Amino acid sequence: MTTLNNKIVAPTPVQGTPAGSGQLEDLLALMARLRADCPWDKKQTNHSLIPYAIEEAYELGEAVQSEDDEDIKGELGDVLLQVVFHCQMYAEQGRFDMSDVITTLQEKLVRRHPHVFEAETLKDDAAVKERWDEIKAEENQAREARGKPPRRLDAIKAGSALMQAQDVQKQASKLGFDWDGISGAFDKLEEEIDELKAELTNKSKAEIKANIRDIEKELGDCMFALVNVTRKLNLDAETATLTCVHKFKSRFGYIEEQLAAVGKRFEESDITEMDALWDAAKRHERL
Protein backbone atom coordinates (compact mmCIF):
# COMPACT_ATOMS: atom_id res chain seq x y z
CA MET A 1 0.00 0.00 0.00
CA THR A 2 2.07 2.88 -1.28
CA THR A 3 1.49 6.16 -3.06
CA LEU A 4 3.66 7.70 -5.75
CA ASN A 5 3.24 11.40 -6.48
CA ASN A 6 -0.12 11.26 -4.66
CA LYS A 7 -1.27 8.38 -6.88
CA ILE A 8 -2.46 5.03 -5.60
CA VAL A 9 0.00 2.22 -6.32
CA ALA A 10 -1.16 -1.39 -6.01
CA PRO A 11 0.83 -3.71 -3.69
CA THR A 12 3.88 -5.44 -5.09
CA PRO A 13 3.28 -9.17 -5.76
CA VAL A 14 5.04 -11.56 -3.40
CA GLN A 15 7.81 -13.64 -4.93
CA GLY A 16 8.29 -17.37 -4.43
CA THR A 17 5.90 -19.47 -2.35
CA PRO A 18 4.91 -17.49 0.76
CA ALA A 19 4.31 -18.99 4.19
CA GLY A 20 1.50 -17.86 6.45
CA SER A 21 2.77 -14.92 8.49
CA GLY A 22 -0.41 -13.40 9.92
CA GLN A 23 0.60 -9.97 8.58
CA LEU A 24 -1.78 -7.82 6.52
CA GLU A 25 0.99 -6.51 4.27
CA ASP A 26 1.98 -10.07 3.34
CA LEU A 27 -1.64 -10.94 2.57
CA LEU A 28 -1.95 -7.93 0.27
CA ALA A 29 1.24 -8.94 -1.52
CA LEU A 30 -0.10 -12.47 -1.91
CA MET A 31 -3.36 -11.14 -3.39
CA ALA A 32 -1.34 -9.02 -5.83
CA ARG A 33 0.52 -12.17 -6.91
CA LEU A 34 -2.73 -14.02 -7.50
CA ARG A 35 -4.06 -11.15 -9.59
CA ALA A 36 -0.88 -11.27 -11.65
CA ASP A 37 -0.52 -15.03 -12.16
CA CYS A 38 -3.85 -16.83 -11.56
CA PRO A 39 -6.10 -16.92 -14.68
CA TRP A 40 -9.32 -16.96 -12.62
CA ASP A 41 -8.27 -14.15 -10.29
CA LYS A 42 -7.04 -12.05 -13.23
CA LYS A 43 -10.42 -12.11 -15.01
CA GLN A 44 -12.48 -11.03 -11.98
CA THR A 45 -14.00 -7.57 -11.59
CA ASN A 46 -15.51 -5.79 -8.61
CA HIS A 47 -18.93 -6.58 -10.04
CA SER A 48 -18.21 -10.25 -10.71
CA LEU A 49 -17.21 -10.72 -7.06
CA ILE A 50 -20.49 -9.44 -5.62
CA PRO A 51 -22.18 -12.90 -5.40
CA TYR A 52 -19.10 -14.34 -3.67
CA ALA A 53 -19.10 -11.60 -1.03
CA ILE A 54 -22.75 -12.33 -0.24
CA GLU A 55 -22.16 -16.08 -0.17
CA GLU A 56 -19.17 -15.76 2.17
CA ALA A 57 -21.15 -13.60 4.59
CA TYR A 58 -23.83 -16.28 4.81
CA GLU A 59 -21.25 -19.04 5.26
CA LEU A 60 -19.72 -17.05 8.11
CA GLY A 61 -23.14 -16.90 9.74
CA GLU A 62 -23.46 -20.69 9.46
CA ALA A 63 -19.98 -21.18 10.91
CA VAL A 64 -20.78 -18.99 13.92
CA GLN A 65 -23.90 -21.09 14.46
CA SER A 66 -21.76 -24.25 14.39
CA GLU A 67 -19.48 -23.03 17.23
CA ASP A 68 -16.57 -24.75 15.43
CA ASP A 69 -13.50 -22.54 15.82
CA GLU A 70 -11.72 -23.95 12.76
CA ASP A 71 -14.76 -23.35 10.57
CA ILE A 72 -15.18 -19.84 11.99
CA LYS A 73 -11.53 -18.97 11.32
CA GLY A 74 -11.82 -20.28 7.79
CA GLU A 75 -15.00 -18.36 7.01
CA LEU A 76 -13.69 -15.14 8.59
CA GLY A 77 -10.69 -15.55 6.30
CA ASP A 78 -12.97 -15.96 3.29
CA VAL A 79 -14.80 -12.74 4.18
CA LEU A 80 -11.45 -10.99 4.60
CA LEU A 81 -10.42 -12.33 1.19
CA GLN A 82 -13.34 -10.50 -0.39
CA VAL A 83 -12.21 -7.23 1.21
CA VAL A 84 -8.60 -7.75 0.15
CA PHE A 85 -9.63 -8.81 -3.38
CA HIS A 86 -11.76 -5.68 -3.88
CA CYS A 87 -9.09 -3.40 -2.45
CA GLN A 88 -6.48 -4.90 -4.79
CA MET A 89 -8.62 -4.22 -7.84
CA TYR A 90 -9.52 -0.67 -6.77
CA ALA A 91 -5.82 -0.01 -6.14
CA GLU A 92 -5.06 -1.30 -9.64
CA GLN A 93 -7.59 1.24 -10.93
CA GLY A 94 -5.82 3.98 -8.97
CA ARG A 95 -8.94 4.79 -6.95
CA PHE A 96 -8.06 3.79 -3.37
CA ASP A 97 -6.31 1.03 -1.43
CA MET A 98 -6.60 -0.96 1.80
CA SER A 99 -5.07 1.87 3.81
CA ASP A 100 -7.87 4.19 2.67
CA VAL A 101 -10.52 1.62 3.59
CA ILE A 102 -9.04 1.09 7.06
CA THR A 103 -8.73 4.83 7.64
CA THR A 104 -12.35 5.38 6.59
CA LEU A 105 -13.48 2.65 8.98
CA GLN A 106 -11.41 4.02 11.86
CA GLU A 107 -12.81 7.50 11.39
CA LYS A 108 -16.37 6.17 11.18
CA LEU A 109 -16.00 4.10 14.37
CA VAL A 110 -14.64 7.07 16.30
CA ARG A 111 -17.31 9.39 14.88
CA ARG A 112 -20.14 7.00 15.76
CA HIS A 113 -18.93 6.36 19.33
CA PRO A 114 -18.82 9.80 20.97
CA HIS A 115 -19.82 8.13 24.25
CA VAL A 116 -16.49 6.28 24.15
CA PHE A 117 -14.10 8.89 22.76
CA GLU A 118 -15.73 12.12 23.95
CA ALA A 119 -17.44 13.40 27.08
CA GLU A 120 -20.87 12.28 25.89
CA THR A 121 -22.53 9.71 28.20
CA LEU A 122 -25.13 7.18 27.11
CA LYS A 123 -26.84 5.05 29.75
CA ASP A 124 -27.59 1.82 27.85
CA ASP A 125 -27.41 0.02 24.51
CA ALA A 126 -30.75 1.51 23.39
CA ALA A 127 -29.37 5.01 23.86
CA VAL A 128 -26.23 4.01 21.95
CA LYS A 129 -28.36 2.74 19.05
CA GLU A 130 -30.42 5.95 19.04
CA ARG A 131 -27.28 8.11 18.98
CA TRP A 132 -25.80 5.89 16.23
CA ASP A 133 -28.88 6.55 14.08
CA GLU A 134 -28.60 10.29 14.71
CA ILE A 135 -24.97 10.28 13.60
CA LYS A 136 -25.85 8.28 10.49
CA ALA A 137 -28.48 10.92 9.70
CA GLU A 138 -25.81 13.60 10.01
CA GLU A 139 -23.60 11.59 7.67
CA ASN A 140 -26.45 11.39 5.17
CA GLN A 141 -26.73 15.17 5.28
CA ALA A 142 -23.04 15.39 4.45
CA ARG A 143 -23.62 12.92 1.62
CA GLU A 144 -26.40 15.16 0.31
CA ALA A 145 -24.00 18.11 0.38
CA ARG A 146 -21.74 16.10 -1.93
CA GLY A 147 -24.53 15.99 -4.51
CA LYS A 148 -26.12 12.69 -3.52
CA PRO A 149 -29.59 13.54 -2.15
CA PRO A 150 -31.15 10.87 0.07
CA ARG A 151 -34.33 9.06 -0.87
CA ARG A 152 -36.88 7.63 1.52
CA LEU A 153 -35.69 4.05 1.02
CA ASP A 154 -31.97 4.85 1.14
CA ALA A 155 -32.04 3.67 4.75
CA ILE A 156 -33.00 0.14 3.64
CA LYS A 157 -29.91 -2.02 3.86
CA ALA A 158 -28.84 -4.40 1.14
CA GLY A 159 -29.15 -8.02 2.19
CA SER A 160 -31.35 -11.08 1.97
CA ALA A 161 -35.09 -10.81 1.40
CA LEU A 162 -35.68 -11.45 5.11
CA MET A 163 -33.25 -8.71 6.13
CA GLN A 164 -34.76 -6.20 3.72
CA ALA A 165 -38.32 -7.10 4.73
CA GLN A 166 -37.54 -6.48 8.39
CA ASP A 167 -35.77 -3.22 7.62
CA VAL A 168 -38.66 -1.99 5.44
CA GLN A 169 -41.04 -2.70 8.31
CA LYS A 170 -38.81 -0.88 10.79
CA GLN A 171 -38.74 2.19 8.57
CA ALA A 172 -42.51 2.10 8.09
CA SER A 173 -42.95 1.80 11.86
CA LYS A 174 -40.84 4.93 12.40
CA LEU A 175 -43.31 6.76 10.14
CA GLY A 176 -46.29 5.54 12.20
CA PHE A 177 -47.36 2.73 9.86
CA ASP A 178 -47.49 -0.07 12.41
CA TRP A 179 -49.65 -1.85 14.96
CA ASP A 180 -49.34 -0.95 18.63
CA GLY A 181 -48.89 -4.57 19.71
CA ILE A 182 -48.16 -7.99 18.32
CA SER A 183 -51.83 -9.03 17.95
CA GLY A 184 -52.24 -6.97 14.78
CA ALA A 185 -49.22 -8.65 13.24
CA PHE A 186 -50.59 -12.09 14.14
CA ASP A 187 -53.98 -11.22 12.65
CA LYS A 188 -52.29 -10.14 9.43
CA LEU A 189 -50.26 -13.38 9.32
CA GLU A 190 -53.43 -15.47 9.72
CA GLU A 191 -55.15 -13.40 7.01
CA GLU A 192 -52.30 -14.00 4.57
CA ILE A 193 -52.19 -17.73 5.35
CA ASP A 194 -55.94 -17.96 4.68
CA GLU A 195 -55.44 -16.23 1.32
CA LEU A 196 -52.68 -18.69 0.43
CA LYS A 197 -54.90 -21.62 1.40
CA ALA A 198 -57.65 -20.23 -0.83
CA GLU A 199 -55.25 -20.29 -3.78
CA LEU A 200 -54.40 -23.95 -3.15
CA THR A 201 -57.49 -25.64 -1.69
CA ASN A 202 -59.41 -27.92 -4.05
CA LYS A 203 -57.22 -26.93 -6.98
CA SER A 204 -55.78 -29.36 -9.50
CA LYS A 205 -52.09 -29.46 -10.34
CA ALA A 206 -52.90 -27.83 -13.68
CA GLU A 207 -54.79 -24.99 -11.96
CA ILE A 208 -51.96 -24.46 -9.49
CA LYS A 209 -49.41 -24.39 -12.30
CA ALA A 210 -51.48 -21.90 -14.27
CA ASN A 211 -51.78 -19.67 -11.20
CA ILE A 212 -48.25 -20.12 -9.86
CA ARG A 213 -47.33 -16.42 -10.01
CA ASP A 214 -50.29 -15.41 -7.84
CA ILE A 215 -49.42 -18.24 -5.45
CA GLU A 216 -45.85 -16.97 -5.31
CA LYS A 217 -47.15 -13.52 -4.34
CA GLU A 218 -49.33 -15.01 -1.61
CA LEU A 219 -46.36 -16.99 -0.26
CA GLY A 220 -44.35 -13.78 -0.21
CA ASP A 221 -47.13 -12.04 1.72
CA CYS A 222 -47.09 -14.85 4.29
CA MET A 223 -43.33 -14.59 4.74
CA PHE A 224 -43.48 -10.82 4.99
CA ALA A 225 -46.21 -11.05 7.63
CA LEU A 226 -44.21 -13.63 9.61
CA VAL A 227 -41.18 -11.31 9.52
CA ASN A 228 -43.44 -8.64 11.01
CA VAL A 229 -44.27 -10.94 13.92
CA THR A 230 -40.55 -11.54 14.39
CA ARG A 231 -39.88 -7.80 14.40
CA LYS A 232 -42.63 -7.15 16.97
CA LEU A 233 -40.86 -9.66 19.24
CA ASN A 234 -37.61 -7.67 18.85
CA LEU A 235 -36.00 -10.67 17.18
CA ASP A 236 -34.08 -10.87 13.92
CA ALA A 237 -35.80 -12.82 11.13
CA GLU A 238 -32.54 -13.73 9.38
CA THR A 239 -30.95 -15.07 12.57
CA ALA A 240 -34.08 -17.01 13.48
CA THR A 241 -34.19 -18.62 10.04
CA LEU A 242 -30.48 -19.45 10.04
CA THR A 243 -30.91 -21.03 13.49
CA CYS A 244 -33.69 -23.20 12.05
CA VAL A 245 -31.58 -24.18 9.03
CA HIS A 246 -28.68 -25.15 11.30
CA LYS A 247 -31.04 -27.16 13.52
CA PHE A 248 -32.55 -28.96 10.52
CA LYS A 249 -29.11 -29.84 9.12
CA SER A 250 -28.01 -31.12 12.52
CA ARG A 251 -31.10 -33.31 12.95
CA PHE A 252 -30.90 -34.60 9.40
CA GLY A 253 -27.25 -35.42 9.98
CA TYR A 254 -28.28 -37.41 13.06
CA ILE A 255 -30.73 -39.42 10.92
CA GLU A 256 -27.98 -40.13 8.40
CA GLU A 257 -25.57 -41.24 11.13
CA GLN A 258 -28.12 -43.56 12.73
CA LEU A 259 -29.02 -45.15 9.42
CA ALA A 260 -25.33 -45.64 8.61
CA ALA A 261 -24.80 -47.26 12.03
CA VAL A 262 -27.14 -50.09 11.00
CA GLY A 263 -25.78 -50.28 7.46
CA LYS A 264 -28.65 -48.44 5.79
CA ARG A 265 -28.85 -45.71 3.18
CA PHE A 266 -31.66 -43.19 2.80
CA GLU A 267 -32.95 -45.11 -0.21
CA GLU A 268 -33.41 -48.18 2.01
CA SER A 269 -35.39 -46.32 4.66
CA ASP A 270 -38.87 -44.78 4.63
CA ILE A 271 -40.58 -41.71 6.05
CA THR A 272 -41.85 -43.60 9.11
CA GLU A 273 -38.37 -44.69 10.16
CA MET A 274 -36.82 -41.32 9.37
CA ASP A 275 -39.56 -39.48 11.28
CA ALA A 276 -38.88 -41.65 14.33
CA LEU A 277 -35.16 -40.85 14.05
CA TRP A 278 -36.05 -37.16 13.72
CA ASP A 279 -37.89 -37.34 17.04
CA ALA A 280 -34.86 -39.14 18.51
CA ALA A 281 -32.64 -36.31 17.26
CA LYS A 282 -34.86 -33.79 19.03
CA ARG A 283 -34.55 -35.77 22.27
CA HIS A 284 -30.80 -36.03 21.77
CA GLU A 285 -30.57 -32.22 21.57
CA ARG A 286 -32.13 -31.88 25.02
CA LEU A 287 -29.60 -34.17 26.69
ROKEPA-654514 format. One record per residue: residue in three letters; z, x, y of N, C-alpha, C in turn. Coordinates in steps of 0.001 Angstrom, whole numbers, plus 500000, padded with zeros to 6 digits. Layout:
ALAZXYZXYZXY
...
***
This chain:
MET500000500847498815500000500000500000500000500885501238
THR498828501199501723498718502065502883497768501452503882
THR497874501914505132496936501494506158496258502731506719
LEU495017502572507118494245503662507695493603503131508964
ASN494019503724510112493525503237511403493725501734511552
ASN494951501289511157495344499882511256494518498969510346
LYS493865499525509347493121498730508384493844498747507045
ILE493776497632506346494404497538505032493606498369504032
VAL494312499195503275493678499997502223494315499623500888
ALA493477499243499920493991498835498611494667500010497915
PRO495621499753497032496308500828496293495334501703495521
THR495713502942495329494907503885494557495136503652493060
PRO494066503517492272494239503278490834494997504405490144
VAL495870504054489213496599505044488444495627505778487515
GLN495910507032487255495075507814486357495777507960484999
GLY494992508142483952495570508290482628496131506983482110
THR496995507081481112497646505903480533499090505864481018
PRO499423504918481906500761504913482508501819504364481557
ALA503032504855481723504190504311481007504902503336481923
GLY505690502433481337506447501498482141507531502226482926
SER507519502071484242508489502767485084509453501825485794
GLY509080500540485882509919499587486598509756499661488102
GLN508777500420488599508580500599490029507383499773490515
LEU507576499075491643506522498219492176505269499013492520
GLU505418500182493117504265500986493494503419501337492272
ASP504077501646491150503341501978489933502603500765489387
LEU503222499592489516502574498360489065501332498074489895
LEU501416498277491202500267498052492071499128499018491737
ALA499495500262491431498475501244491057497827500888489724
LEU498614500344488813498088499898487526497126498736487717
MET497490497781488593496609496644488864495300497120489484
ALA495389498110490368494174498657490981493267499277489921
ARG493864499921488925493088500521487830492390499434487006
LEU493097498363486753492502497269485980491331496648486734
ARG491495496492488037490407495938488847489193496865488851
ALA489446498153488699488350499122488728487643499245487382
ASP488401499113486281487845499485484975487775498356483942
CYS488469497240484156488435496147483174487383495114483577
PRO486389494851482721485317493901483077485841492510483456
TRP486864492024482729487379490684483038488099490678484384
ASP488962491667484593489714491727485847488775491910487039
LYS487707492682486862486775492955487954486054491701488431
LYS485788490760487525484993489581487890485833488449488485
GLN487165488590488472488020487524488967487992487447490492
THR488263486236490997488413486000492432489743485306492661
ASN490150485207493921491390484494494212491310483041493754
HIS490120482458493849489964481067493421489957480936491904
SER489346481888491217489287481793489752490667481939489120
LEU491595482575489826492939482795489284493876481609489460
ILE493476480626490259494383479507490559494914478840489284
PRO494059478483488306494603477819487104495611478685486353
TYR495416480005486369496332480898485661497700480928486344
ALA497699480904487673498972480899488400499775479641488070
ILE499089478510488009499763477245487674500291477288486243
GLU499443477754485329499834477836483918501051478736483725
GLU501055479891484400502166480825484236503472480242484784
ALA503383479482485854504589478853486401505189477870485400
TYR504322477107484737504808476172483719505403476910482525
GLU504753477995482108505262478746480964506612479391481292
LEU506796479778482546508110480283482953509161479189482825
GLY508805477973483240509742476856483101510141476627481652
GLU509164476712480739509460476541479314510359477663478803
ALA510095478883479270510906480019478819512353479873479273
VAL512552479430480509513917479222481005514625478175480164
GLN513885477134479767514462476102478906514874476685477560
SER514127477685477075514390478241475745515637479122475708
GLU516067479625476870517228480517476972517019481824476198
ASP515752482187475946515432483428475252515111484496476298
ASP515974485510476405515821486504477462514493487245477383
GLU514022487565476180512763488284476050511593487432476528
ASP511615486155476179510566485243476650510624485110478169
ILE511831484987478707511986484820480157511465486051480888
LYS511816487241480401511318488472481032509790488520480998
GLY509237488158479853507787488175479720507104487217480680
GLU507644486007480781507010485005481641507228485312483122
LEU508393485862483480508586486310484860507568487395485205
GLY507309488277484249506299489311484454504918488724484654
ASP504604487661483894503293487027484037503138486373485416
VAL504229485776485914504184485196487264503999486308488300
LEU504732487412488105504597488548489011503177489107488976
LEU502566489118487794501191489582487670500263488797488591
GLN500457487486488641499606486664489500499749487076490967
VAL500972487356491392501207487787492774500525489129493025
VAL500725490065492109500148491404492252498620491340492232
PHE498074490513491328496620490373491194496022489860492514
HIS496621488797493055496120488239494316496227489251495443
CYS497368489928495535497547490915496597496522492037496500
GLN496215492480495288495206493525495104493859493074495658
MET493471491848495341492162491376495783492119491170497291
TYR493215490653497872493226490485499328493239491836500033
ALA493893492833499422493861494184499988492448494751499929
GLU491745494488498815490357494941498699489474494329499790
GLN489829493100500189489072492407501239489506492847502640
GLY490546493695502697491026494177503981491804493148504776
ARG492368492145504087493049491055504791494552491297504905
PHE495204491599503800496626491943503788496959492534502437
ASP498179493093502304498567493688501030499969493227500634
MET500485493800499553501797493403499039502895493605500078
SER502804494675500844503806494934501873503866493788502874
ASP502706493258503255502670492129504189503306490888503582
VAL503024490653502303503587489484501618505109489587501552
ILE505610490767501191507057490964501093507714490815502458
THR507090491388503486507642491274504834507696489823505289
THR506622489069505020506588487647505384507695486878504683
LEU507914487191503409508977486525502652510347486886503203
GLN510569488164503482511862488588504015512166487890505327
GLU511192487832506213511390487187507505511676485701507343
LYS510963485059506413511181483626506172512589483365505639
LEU513047484193504687514373483999504105515466484168505153
VAL515307485161506003516303485357507074516252484189508050
ARG515042483779508425514876482688509393515449481383508863
ARG515317481139507565515759479864506997517220479889506532
HIS517913480989506748519327481074506364520190481528507544
PRO520141480789508652520974481176509802522462481112509489
HIS522839480295508506524247480182508125524730481427507377
VAL523795482264506948524151483512506284524077484693507253
PHE523013484724508063522765485904508890523154485725510356
GLU523535484504510747523947484265512123525310483568512113
ALA525749483162513284527083482564513399527123481117512926
GLU525954480531512686525888479125512281526643478897510973
THR527409477796510900528201477471509708527765476128509147
LEU527481476107507862527114474869507182528099474647506050
LYS528601473415505927529748473159505052529404473045503572
ASP528175472593503236527848472412501818526347472539501609
ASP525916472397500333524507472589500024523626471524500660
ALA524166470311500864523389469252501506523085469626502954
ALA524068470193503627523860470634505012522861471776505074
VAL522910472670504078521954473772504013520538473226503856
LYS520373472231502965519055471636502742518550470966504016
GLU519438470257504719519036469585505949518587470600507006
ARG519335471690507131518976472722508109517674473409507707
TRP517472473603506408516233474196505887515039473348506317
ASP515173472019506170514083471123506551513825471183508055
GLU514889471295508842514715471402510288513943472671510653
ILE514273473770509994513597475032510285512138474960509855
LYS511880474315508718510492474146508275509709473335509299
ALA510365472324509895509701471519510922509359472382512136
GLU510271473275512492510009474190513603508841475117513269
GLU508767475549512008507666476403511591506347475651511650
ASN506384474360511318505169473552511391504690473409512835
GLN505646473330513761505277473268515171504574474559515592
ALA505088475684515090504454476958515387503058477017514777
ARG502931476425513583501624476379512920500644475547513740
GLU501143474449514317500306473601515165499846474377516403
ALA500731475201516939500383476004518112499268477002517796
ARG499130477349516499498066478262516101496755477532515829
GLY496719476231516162495487475469515991495373474767514663
LYS496496474583513960496483473878512687497433472686512764
PRO496975471571513357497852470410513541498301469817512211
PRO499571469437512118500069468855510866499580467426510668
ARG499445467050509416499131465673509056500312465093508291
ARG500351463781508214501519463119507634501826463611506222
LEU500799463897505438501015464313504053501043465826503873
ASP501054466573504977501137468027504854502429468458504172
ALA503456467613504269504749467964503674504751467814502160
ILE503706467188501587503637466999500142503243468315499498
LYS504088468797498606503859470094497980502792469991496901
ALA502048471082496738501143471160495603501974471282494330
GLY501456470771493236502185470850491981501646469846490994
SER502390469606489937501968468652488922501992467241489503
ALA501407466309488750501400464912489190502825464387489362
LEU503721464768488445505108464318488553505765464856489818
MET505539466136490102506129466749491286505609466093492560
GLN504290465858492609503717465238493799504172463794493955
ALA504271463072492834504733461681492896506134461606493483
GLN507024462477493026508391462456493519508438462845494997
ASP507622463803495388507621464232496783507055463144497688
VAL505995462460497247505442461342498012506516460279498244
GLN507262459985497192508306458964497302509423459401498250
LYS509770460680498211510791461191499124510345461039500573
GLN509079461377500839508569461264502193508542459814502653
ALA508120458912501768508093457494502102509501456974502385
SER510465457469501605511856457054501804512360457472503184
LYS511980458686503613512400459162504932511870458273506051
LEU510747457582505778510145456686506761510623455255506595
GLY511612455032505721512198453709505542511547452860504483
PHE510552453410503767509862452642502733510521452919501390
ASP511629452234501136512415452513499928513404451384499701
TRP513899451284498460514958450346498146516309450977498471
ASP517285450135498750518625450656499049519269451274497820
GLY519094450627496658519712451112495431518696451285494331
ILE519210451562493127518319451838492005517749450568491376
SER518391449408491622517949448175490973516512447817491355
GLY516143448040492613514776447757493030513776448619492296
ALA514127449873492082513241450782491354513096450348489897
PHE514201449908489291514139449410487909513282448156487821
ASP513455447255488778512654446018488778511163446349488868
LYS510824447321489709509425447711489855508904448331488564
LEU509721449143487890509324449736486621509031448648485590
GLU509918447667485488509716446570484531508466445769484870
GLU508223445572486168507012444853486601505753445594486170
GLU505755446924486367504573447704486003504369447748484495
ILE505460447818483727505346447806482265504772446479481784
ASP505216445385482398504679444059482044503176443986482324
GLU502746444581483433501324444563483770500519445401482775
LEU501099446508482324500427447320481308500320446561479999
LYS501418445902479609501396445103478378500319444028478448
ALA500161443412479610499170442348479767497751442880479551
GLU497538444142479911496218444749479714495942445064478248
LEU497005445151477434496848445600476054497094444504475013
THR497911443521475341498311442508474364497131441612473971
ASN496992441449472646495950440586472078494536440997472497
LYS494341442289472699493017442784473072492441443600471915
SER491164443445471686490498444216470640490267445646471114
LYS489949446527470170489660447914470543488483447979471510
ALA487501447119471293486322447101472172486717446668473580
GLU487592445673473687488037445213475010488850446291475722
ILE489708446964474953490514448042475543489618449162476032
LYS488606449522475213487699450592475607486925450221476862
ALA486498448972476945485725448516478101486573448490479372
ASN487902448365479191488799448221480335489694449460480517
ILE489259450581479953490137451751479882490527452283481255
ARG489665452162482252489995452672483582491112451855484228
ASP491073450545484063492161449712484586493466450006483857
ILE493363450235482542494552450579481756495129451903482232
GLU494240452850482509494686454149483030495462453968484335
LYS494974453106485210495662452847486477497032452235486240
GLU497104451309485278498394450673484987499385451685484396
LEU498888452574483549499739453639483015500268454520484147
GLY499378454853485075499792455652486221500861454951487040
ASP500713453634487211501716452866487959503069452915487257
CYS503042452847485916504294452914485148504970454275485337
MET504179455328485249504741456671485408505290456870486818
PHE504548456388487788504987456521489180506303455776489395
ALA506403454577488806507625453791488946508800454465488244
LEU508545455092487090509609455794486370510082457013487166
VAL509141457700487814509518458816488685510441458313489802
ASN510174457124490301511015456556491357512444456342490872
VAL512576455878489633513917455730489055514601457088488982
THR513852458095488546514393459453488457514876459932489823
ARG514051459692490841514404460117492196515664459417492685
LYS515785458119492396516967457373492845518243457879492178
LEU518094458551491039519240459139490339519514460572490803
ASN518733461016491824518854462390492332518567463431491249
LEU517636463079490361517183464002489328515749464410489622
ASP515273465436488938513921465922489130513054465490487951
ALA511977464761488241511132464203487184510476465288486352
GLU510034466373486997509380467461486271510354468121485304
THR511568468413485781512567469051484933512951468154483766
ALA513120466862484045513484465919482989512405465863481912
THR511134465872482332510038465811481378509930467102480577
LEU510085468241481258510044469525480554511177469635479540
THR512355469097479897513486469087478968513134468286477719
CYS512458467153477928512053466309476804511020467025475936
VAL510055467692476573509034468423475819509686469510474974
HIS510605470248475587511297471317474853512080470736473675
LYS512740469599473896513517468957472838512600468501471698
PHE511455467923472065510519467455471042510011468626470210
LYS509625469712470880509124470891470159510187471466469236
SER511436471466469702512523471987468884512737471120467643
ARG512737469811467824512950468905466693511768468954465718
PHE510567469037466269509402469096465397509389470414464624
GLY509854471485465271509983472753464581510977472674463440
TYR512059471908463642513056471716462589512420471014461387
ILE511602469984461661510918469271460582510040470240459794
GLU509295471066460520508397472024459869509177473002458997
GLU510299473488459513511131474434458759511690473793457493
GLN512153472554457600512734471879456444511694471576455377
LEU510493471217455816509423470984454847509044472294454156
ALA508963473372454927508608474674454363509664475142453365
ALA510931474771453614512026475200452739511891474616451344
VAL511205473464451234510997472856449910509536473007449469
GLY508825473919450127507460474215449722506447473159450078
LYS506708472410451157505790471347451562505082471689452868
ARG503879471118453024503176471151454293503194469758454898
PHE502820469661456164502799468339456814501887467383456062
GLU500761467904455580499785467049454890500350466456453605
GLU501414467067453069502009466592451818503215465700452061
SER503524465459453330504655464606453679504127463270454194
ASP505028462407454619504632461132455218505586460815456363
ILE505292459745457091506053459425458291507506459085457954
THR507741458499456781509109458149456402509966459399456240
GLU509425460383455517510157461627455311510342462375456627
MET509282462450457421509372463181458680510326462494459659
ASP510366461166459634511281460440460516512732460707460121
ALA512985460793458816514330461116458348514725462528458780
LEU513778463467458702514051464836459147514239464891460657
TRP513532464029461375513715463946462838515153463552463158
ASP515660462537462450517044462114462655518012463242462300
ALA517664464001461243518508465135460857518504466205461957
ALA517348466402462583517257467363463691518139466944464851
LYS518176465646465130519031465141466211520499465395465892
ARG520882465185464615522270465445464227522587466929464306
HIS521610467749463939521774469198463975522039469691465398
GLU521394469048466382521569469429467784523009469203468259
ARG523668468220467673525022467865468119526096468731467485
LEU525702469554466501526685470395465825527167471522466730
***
